């Protein structure tokens, strides 16, 4: 097990086969790191469960305390899936709730100097670009892309296969498949590249485009747009996902 002699690894930490630990790394007693994962120089890891073949970049801090005034210390976690890349100088904070977790799904790619606040939930293969910041309780669904220097308000939801342009201010929920940007962010089309890459059928893409026109271009309130979408009888899985997302939105929609 290649552990650099300058690293500090608590004897209660659990490291899988082939884990690499770089120079001056600190791994606390409440860390479990899956086989084949790499912890780079000066990184700090505690209160964290990491899957197989993942990477933590240099000087990153994973599992730090949630940034909350008067937080009462309790056992909580960061859970990181398999094949996740976390680049240098990134901070991911553990949950504020006892026994709960901040979650990073399989295959996520997190670039340099990103902040993921407590209790965020990321699906699989989410991309967070350099300098983006997630406040607490943000939810990002599968395959979404967050542009550089973007700030996301607490409790905001980002739908699957959506894209948020760089330097955006996100204070409302972003619908699945939409591309949004701005301050505050607004729709600027659909993430057609992701739709094709992920194998969304032509028929589904047609229904997504129809839903986009109703939601964005007809000047309707979100409630009226939802009623019209429901009346249209759009039944594809993709259209159903949009309708379900709209029904469950608590912060309102970025439209």
Beta strands, then each sheet from edge to edge (+ up, - down):
strand 1: 8-9
strand 2: 14-15
strand 3: 20-21
strand 4: 26-27
strand 5: 31-33
strand 6: 38-39
strand 7: 44-45
strand 8: 48-50
strand 9: 55-56
strand 10: 61-64
strand 11: 77-80
strand 12: 85-86
strand 13: 91-93
strand 14: 101-104
strand 15: 109-110
strand 16: 115-116
strand 17: 121-122
strand 18: 127-128
strand 19: 133-134
strand 20: 139-140
strand 21: 145-146
strand 22: 151-152
strand 23: 157-158
strand 24: 163-164
strand 25: 169-170
strand 26: 178-182
strand 27: 185-190
sheet 1: 1+ 4+ 7+ 10+ 13+ 16+ 19+ 22+ 25+
sheet 2: 2+ 5+ 8+ 11+ 14+ 17+ 20+ 23+
sheet 3: 3+ 6+ 9+ 12+ 15+ 18+ 21+ 24+ 26+ 27-
end
